[in-house]
Amino acid sequence: MEDSSVLTNQELYDKIYDGIYPKKENIFILVCAIVIASIGLNMNSQPVVIGAMLISPIMAPVQGLGMGLATFDSILTGKALKLLLIEAGFAILAAAIYFLLSPITYASSEILSRTQPTIWDAIIAIFGGVAGMIGARKKEPNNIVPGVAIATTLMPPLCVMGYGIYEQNLSYFLGAGYLFLVNVSCIVITAFIVVQILQVSKRKVVKSQEEKKRNYLMIVVAVLVLLPSLYSAKFLVQKQVAEQNAKQFVTSEFAQYYVLSQTVDAEDREIVVDTIGSELSAEQLTDLQNKLKDYKLTDYKLVVQQVADSDSLTLQEIDRYFEERNQGRGSQTETQRLNNPIEDDALRENMDQIKRNLFTDFPNRISSVTLRDTETKEGKVEGIVEITLRKDASEDDLQEIEAQAKDYATNQKEEIAIRVVN
């Protein structure tokens, strides 16, 4: 007895065939979805990207390709491919125009995540394609097809391709293009297999030899498409392992320093650590480099960017430091000086010395040291060293640090006040 809740094979074929006719409404909806997705990628907002995928009509021609190939329907295959290329072209163009007009142009993590597809993307697309064809057979509206649209992420790669055109970045464009190709290919192949299992009637009489030839061709295409994703997956796993080992390395070996950030460059085999505190000597850097082998990071180079000679560390100053570092400034043993509002050179130098001494003596108990000057009622310039302790610092720590700081201050010729905040 047939299930009345699902379409017959002929009804399924007719439904997919009807969905591949180019319609102005669908193109307009697609452009709207692309702009929404681009905003989501631009603003690093996953909910916005998901919303765009829900309204995208791009799944229909992909399923049409699978149906056409499985049933030897050259007309359906040609129309589906033509519609897919038209929709992809409009999508990429709309995304490029959006990013051209957008005031925010940096590559967010949502954008970058679509430039390096892996085998896991292919696996998601395969199971999504199966679920999509099952959902397409249902007579009643259901949430299967929208769910597949979200899981297989056909829209975001097209947005990133548009971003790659705007940035004139070939690696972004090709990476996102390959992700789109992987997703489309896997959905087409799974749709092809499901249609074969359902035994949908072929549109023409074919010989068994011709059918075998087509099946072998599908296998070859699948292998060629998926091979690079296997390499990407291997690279990603190696990177994640290196990041975990690097985290353990920094936690253990940089316990005496304040670490602003740590990054692992798996491609260039570098571990970059930004620190605050007393400056590391050449011997200490060499010793740290040698310890990398204990964390299975033998082929990595340690790069330490030090912020050891700053008067204060505000968020704005730290942001500027990272911006300058990302532009290629700085070296392995370079110490960065940030803003210095103190005009008296002698006073500034003496306060700098006090700050360095405090970070050297109490690296695990001081959160920050802010230096500034002020004018007294008598018209004299007085320096102020404001010490902020870590939350776990005790009252004894406060008294010890305050006493030591005042001792350093009394040895200076200039008037320097000490303030300790817990």
C-alpha positions as CSV (number, residue, x, y, z in Angstrom):
1,M,0.0,0.0,0.0
2,E,1.4,3.4,-1.0
3,D,2.1,6.0,1.6
4,S,-0.3,8.9,0.9
5,S,2.1,11.4,2.6
6,V,4.8,11.0,0.0
7,L,5.0,11.8,-3.7
8,T,5.1,9.1,-6.3
9,N,8.2,8.9,-8.4
10,Q,6.5,10.8,-11.3
11,E,5.2,13.5,-8.9
12,L,8.7,13.9,-7.5
13,Y,10.2,14.3,-10.9
14,D,7.5,16.8,-11.9
15,K,8.1,18.8,-8.7
16,I,11.9,19.0,-9.2
17,Y,11.4,19.8,-13.0
18,D,9.0,22.6,-12.2
19,G,11.4,24.1,-9.7
20,I,14.2,24.8,-12.2
21,Y,12.5,27.3,-14.4
22,P,14.1,30.7,-14.0
23,K,11.8,33.2,-12.3
24,K,12.3,36.8,-11.6
25,E,10.9,36.4,-8.1
26,N,13.5,33.7,-7.3
27,I,16.4,35.8,-8.6
28,F,15.2,38.8,-6.5
29,I,14.8,36.5,-3.4
30,L,18.3,35.1,-4.1
31,V,19.9,38.6,-4.2
32,C,18.1,39.6,-1.0
33,A,19.4,36.4,0.7
34,I,22.9,37.0,-0.5
35,V,22.9,40.6,0.8
36,I,21.6,39.3,4.2
37,A,24.2,36.5,4.3
38,S,27.0,39.0,3.4
39,I,25.9,41.3,6.2
40,G,26.0,38.3,8.6
41,L,29.5,37.3,7.4
42,N,30.6,40.9,7.6
43,M,29.3,41.4,11.1
44,N,30.4,37.9,12.2
45,S,26.8,37.0,13.0
46,Q,25.8,33.3,12.6
47,P,22.0,33.9,13.2
48,V,21.9,36.4,10.3
49,V,23.7,33.9,8.0
50,I,21.3,31.1,9.0
51,G,18.4,33.4,8.2
52,A,19.7,34.1,4.7
53,M,20.1,30.4,4.0
54,L,16.6,29.7,5.0
55,I,15.2,32.0,2.3
56,S,17.6,31.0,-0.5
57,P,16.1,29.2,-3.5
58,I,19.5,27.8,-4.7
59,M,18.8,24.2,-3.6
60,A,16.3,23.5,-6.5
61,P,18.7,23.5,-9.4
62,V,21.2,21.3,-7.4
63,Q,18.6,18.7,-6.9
64,G,17.6,19.0,-10.5
65,L,21.1,18.2,-11.6
66,G,21.0,15.0,-9.5
67,M,17.6,14.0,-10.9
68,G,18.6,14.8,-14.5
69,L,21.8,12.8,-14.3
70,A,20.1,9.8,-12.7
71,T,17.3,9.7,-15.3
72,F,19.4,10.4,-18.4
73,D,17.3,13.5,-18.9
74,S,19.6,15.9,-20.8
75,I,17.0,18.6,-21.0
76,L,16.5,18.6,-17.2
77,T,20.3,18.5,-16.6
78,G,21.0,21.4,-19.0
79,K,18.2,23.6,-17.5
80,A,19.3,22.9,-13.9
81,L,22.9,23.6,-14.7
82,K,22.0,26.8,-16.5
83,L,19.9,28.0,-13.6
84,L,22.6,27.1,-11.1
85,L,25.2,29.1,-13.0
86,I,22.8,32.1,-13.4
87,E,21.9,32.1,-9.7
88,A,25.6,31.7,-8.6
89,G,26.6,34.6,-10.9
90,F,24.0,36.9,-9.5
91,A,24.9,35.9,-6.0
92,I,28.6,36.6,-6.5
93,L,27.9,39.9,-8.2
94,A,25.5,41.0,-5.4
95,A,28.0,40.1,-2.7
96,A,30.9,41.9,-4.4
97,I,28.7,45.1,-4.7
98,Y,27.7,44.8,-1.1
99,F,31.3,44.6,0.2
100,L,32.3,47.5,-2.2
101,L,29.7,49.6,-0.4
102,S,30.2,48.3,3.1
103,P,32.3,50.4,5.5
104,I,33.5,47.2,7.2
105,T,36.0,45.4,5.0
106,Y,38.1,43.2,7.3
107,A,38.0,39.4,6.9
108,S,35.9,38.2,9.8
109,S,36.2,34.7,11.2
110,E,32.9,33.8,9.5
111,I,34.5,34.8,6.2
112,L,37.8,33.0,6.8
113,S,36.0,29.8,7.8
114,R,34.6,29.5,4.3
115,T,38.0,29.6,2.5
116,Q,39.4,26.3,3.7
117,P,36.9,23.4,3.0
118,T,37.6,20.0,4.5
119,I,36.3,16.5,4.2
120,W,33.8,17.3,7.0
121,D,32.1,19.8,4.7
122,A,31.7,17.1,2.2
123,I,30.3,14.6,4.7
124,I,27.7,17.3,5.8
125,A,26.8,17.9,2.2
126,I,26.4,14.1,1.5
127,F,24.0,13.5,4.4
128,G,22.3,16.8,3.8
129,G,21.7,15.8,0.2
130,V,20.1,12.5,1.3
131,A,17.9,14.3,3.8
132,G,17.0,16.9,1.1
133,M,15.7,14.3,-1.3
134,I,13.7,12.6,1.4
135,G,12.2,16.0,2.3
136,A,11.4,16.7,-1.3
137,R,9.3,13.6,-1.5
138,K,7.0,14.8,1.3
139,K,3.7,16.2,0.1
140,E,3.2,18.4,3.2
141,P,5.5,21.4,4.0
142,N,8.3,20.3,6.3
143,N,11.5,21.7,7.8
144,I,13.8,19.2,6.2
145,V,14.8,21.1,3.1
146,P,15.3,24.4,5.0
147,G,17.4,22.4,7.5
148,V,19.5,21.0,4.6
149,A,20.0,24.6,3.2
150,I,21.4,25.6,6.6
151,A,23.6,22.5,7.1
152,T,25.2,22.5,3.6
153,T,25.9,26.2,3.5
154,L,25.5,26.9,-0.3
155,M,25.1,30.6,0.2
156,P,28.0,31.7,2.3
157,P,30.7,30.5,-0.1
158,L,29.2,32.5,-2.9
159,C,29.3,35.6,-0.6
160,V,33.0,35.0,0.2
161,M,33.7,34.6,-3.5
162,G,32.2,38.1,-3.9
163,Y,34.4,39.3,-1.0
164,G,37.4,37.8,-2.7
165,I,36.6,39.7,-5.9
166,Y,36.3,42.9,-3.9
167,E,39.5,42.3,-2.0
168,Q,41.2,41.1,-5.2
169,N,42.3,38.1,-3.1
170,L,42.6,35.0,-5.3
171,S,43.0,32.6,-2.4
172,Y,39.7,33.7,-0.8
173,F,37.9,33.4,-4.2
174,L,39.3,29.9,-5.0
175,G,38.9,28.6,-1.4
176,A,35.2,29.6,-1.2
177,G,34.7,28.5,-4.8
178,Y,36.0,25.1,-4.0
179,L,33.7,24.9,-0.9
180,F,30.8,25.7,-3.1
181,L,31.9,23.0,-5.6
182,V,32.3,20.4,-2.9
183,N,28.8,21.1,-1.5
184,V,27.1,21.2,-4.9
185,S,28.9,18.0,-6.0
186,C,28.1,16.0,-2.9
187,I,24.4,17.0,-3.0
188,V,24.2,16.2,-6.7
189,I,25.8,12.8,-6.1
190,T,23.6,11.9,-3.2
191,A,20.5,13.0,-5.1
192,F,21.7,10.9,-8.0
193,I,22.0,7.9,-5.7
194,V,18.6,8.4,-4.0
195,V,16.9,8.7,-7.3
196,Q,18.5,5.4,-8.4
197,I,17.3,3.7,-5.2
198,L,13.8,5.0,-5.7
199,Q,14.0,3.6,-9.3
200,V,12.6,6.8,-10.9
201,S,12.0,6.0,-14.6
202,K,14.7,7.0,-17.1
203,R,13.7,9.5,-19.7
204,K,15.3,7.4,-22.5
205,V,16.3,3.8,-23.2
206,V,20.0,3.2,-22.5
207,K,22.3,0.3,-22.7
208,S,23.8,-1.2,-19.6
209,Q,27.3,-0.3,-20.9
210,E,26.3,3.3,-21.2
211,E,24.8,3.3,-17.7
212,K,28.1,1.8,-16.3
213,K,30.1,4.4,-18.1
214,R,28.0,7.1,-16.5
215,N,28.3,5.6,-13.0
216,Y,32.1,5.3,-13.4
217,L,32.2,8.9,-14.5
218,M,30.3,10.0,-11.4
219,I,32.8,8.1,-9.2
220,V,35.8,9.7,-10.9
221,V,34.3,13.2,-10.5
222,A,33.5,12.5,-6.8
223,V,37.1,11.4,-6.1
224,L,38.6,14.4,-7.9
225,V,36.4,16.8,-6.1
226,L,37.0,15.3,-2.6
227,L,40.8,14.7,-2.8
228,P,41.8,18.3,-2.0
229,S,39.4,18.4,1.0
230,L,41.1,15.3,2.5
231,Y,44.4,17.2,2.4
232,S,42.7,20.3,3.9
233,A,41.3,18.1,6.7
234,K,44.8,16.7,7.5
235,F,46.2,20.2,7.6
236,L,43.4,21.4,9.9
237,V,43.9,18.5,12.3
238,Q,47.6,19.2,12.4
239,K,46.9,22.9,13.1
240,Q,44.5,22.1,15.9
241,V,47.0,19.7,17.5
242,A,49.8,22.3,17.2
243,E,47.5,25.0,18.8
244,Q,46.7,22.7,21.7
245,N,50.4,21.9,22.2
246,A,51.3,25.6,21.9
247,K,48.7,26.5,24.5
248,Q,50.2,24.0,27.0
249,F,53.7,25.4,26.1
250,V,52.7,29.0,26.8
251,T,50.8,28.1,30.0
252,S,53.8,26.2,31.4
253,E,56.8,28.2,30.1
254,F,55.3,31.7,30.3
255,A,53.9,31.4,33.8
256,Q,56.0,34.3,35.0
257,Y,54.8,36.6,32.2
258,Y,51.5,38.3,31.3
259,V,50.5,36.9,27.9
260,L,48.4,39.2,25.8
261,S,47.8,36.7,23.0
262,Q,49.2,33.6,21.3
263,T,48.8,32.6,17.7
264,V,49.9,29.5,15.7
265,D,50.9,29.9,12.1
266,A,50.8,26.4,10.9
267,E,51.8,27.4,7.3
268,D,54.9,29.3,8.3
269,R,55.5,27.0,11.4
270,E,55.6,29.9,13.8
271,I,54.2,30.4,17.3
272,V,53.8,34.1,18.1
273,V,53.4,35.2,21.7
274,D,52.7,38.7,22.9
275,T,53.8,39.4,26.4
276,I,53.8,42.2,29.0
277,G,56.5,42.3,31.7
278,S,60.2,42.4,32.0
279,E,62.2,41.9,28.8
280,L,63.4,38.4,28.0
281,S,67.1,38.0,27.4
282,A,68.6,36.3,24.3
283,E,69.5,33.3,26.5
284,Q,65.9,33.0,27.8
285,L,64.5,33.1,24.3
286,T,67.0,30.4,23.2
287,D,66.0,28.3,26.1
288,L,62.3,28.7,25.3
289,Q,63.0,27.8,21.7
290,N,64.8,24.6,22.8
291,K,61.9,23.6,25.0
292,L,59.4,23.5,22.1
293,K,60.6,19.9,21.3
294,D,59.1,18.8,24.7
295,Y,55.7,19.8,23.4
296,K,56.0,18.1,20.0
297,L,56.7,21.5,18.3
298,T,60.2,20.8,17.1
299,D,59.7,22.3,13.6
300,Y,58.1,25.5,14.9
301,K,59.9,28.8,15.5
302,L,59.1,30.9,18.6
303,V,58.5,34.6,18.0
304,V,58.1,36.7,21.2
305,Q,56.6,40.2,20.7
306,Q,57.3,42.1,24.0
307,V,55.5,45.1,25.4
308,A,57.8,45.7,28.3
309,D,58.4,49.4,28.3
310,S,55.0,51.0,28.2
311,D,53.6,53.7,30.5
312,S,50.1,52.3,30.6
313,L,48.2,49.6,28.8
314,T,44.8,50.8,27.8
315,L,42.6,48.9,25.3
316,Q,43.2,51.5,22.7
317,E,47.0,51.2,23.0
318,I,46.9,47.4,22.9
319,D,44.7,47.6,19.8
320,R,47.2,49.9,18.1
321,Y,50.1,47.6,19.1
322,F,48.4,44.6,17.4
323,E,47.5,46.7,14.4
324,E,51.2,47.7,14.0
325,R,52.4,44.1,14.6
326,N,50.0,42.8,11.9
327,Q,51.4,45.3,9.5
328,G,54.8,43.6,9.9
329,R,56.5,45.8,12.4
330,G,58.5,44.3,15.2
331,S,60.9,41.4,15.5
332,Q,61.6,38.5,17.8
333,T,63.4,40.5,20.5
334,E,62.0,43.9,19.9
335,T,60.3,45.8,22.8
336,Q,57.4,48.0,21.7
337,R,56.9,51.4,23.4
338,L,53.3,52.7,23.3
339,N,52.1,56.2,24.0
340,N,54.1,58.2,26.6
341,P,52.2,61.2,27.9
342,I,55.0,62.2,30.4
343,E,56.9,65.2,29.0
344,D,59.8,65.3,31.5
345,D,62.4,62.9,30.1
346,A,64.2,62.3,33.4
347,L,60.9,61.7,35.3
348,R,59.7,59.3,32.6
349,E,62.9,57.3,32.6
350,N,62.9,56.9,36.4
351,M,59.2,55.9,36.4
352,D,59.9,53.4,33.6
353,Q,62.6,51.9,35.8
354,I,60.3,51.6,38.7
355,K,57.7,49.9,36.5
356,R,60.2,47.4,35.1
357,N,61.5,46.6,38.6
358,L,58.0,45.9,39.9
359,F,57.1,43.6,37.0
360,T,60.4,41.8,37.5
361,D,59.8,41.4,41.3
362,F,56.1,40.6,41.3
363,P,55.2,39.2,37.9
364,N,52.3,37.1,39.2
365,R,50.8,39.6,41.6
366,I,50.5,42.8,39.6
367,S,47.8,43.2,37.0
368,S,48.9,46.6,35.5
369,V,51.1,49.6,36.2
370,T,50.0,53.0,35.0
371,L,52.4,56.0,34.8
372,R,51.4,59.6,34.6
373,D,52.3,63.0,35.9
374,T,50.4,65.9,37.6
375,E,51.1,69.4,38.7
376,T,51.1,70.2,42.5
377,K,49.7,73.4,44.1
378,E,53.3,74.7,44.2
379,G,53.6,74.3,40.5
380,K,55.9,71.3,40.6
381,V,55.5,68.3,38.4
382,E,55.0,65.1,40.3
383,G,55.0,61.6,38.9
384,I,52.4,59.0,39.9
385,V,52.8,55.3,39.7
386,E,49.5,53.5,40.1
387,I,49.7,49.8,40.7
388,T,46.7,47.5,40.2
389,L,47.0,44.1,41.8
390,R,45.5,40.9,40.6
391,K,42.2,39.8,42.2
392,D,43.8,37.0,44.1
393,A,46.5,39.3,45.7
394,S,46.3,39.3,49.5
395,E,46.7,42.2,52.0
396,D,50.2,41.1,52.7
397,D,51.0,41.3,49.0
398,L,49.6,44.8,48.9
399,Q,51.8,46.0,51.8
400,E,54.9,44.3,50.4
401,I,54.5,45.7,46.9
402,E,53.6,49.2,48.2
403,A,56.7,49.2,50.5
404,Q,59.0,48.0,47.7
405,A,57.6,50.6,45.2
406,K,58.0,53.4,47.7
407,D,61.6,52.3,48.3
408,Y,62.2,52.5,44.6
409,A,60.6,56.0,44.5
410,T,62.7,57.4,47.4
411,N,65.9,56.5,45.5
412,Q,64.9,58.9,42.7
413,K,65.6,62.6,42.6
414,E,62.1,63.5,41.3
415,E,58.9,63.5,43.3
416,I,57.1,60.2,42.6
417,A,53.9,59.2,44.4
418,I,52.9,55.5,44.8
419,R,49.3,54.3,44.7
420,V,48.3,50.7,45.0
421,V,44.8,49.4,44.1
422,N,43.6,46.0,45.0
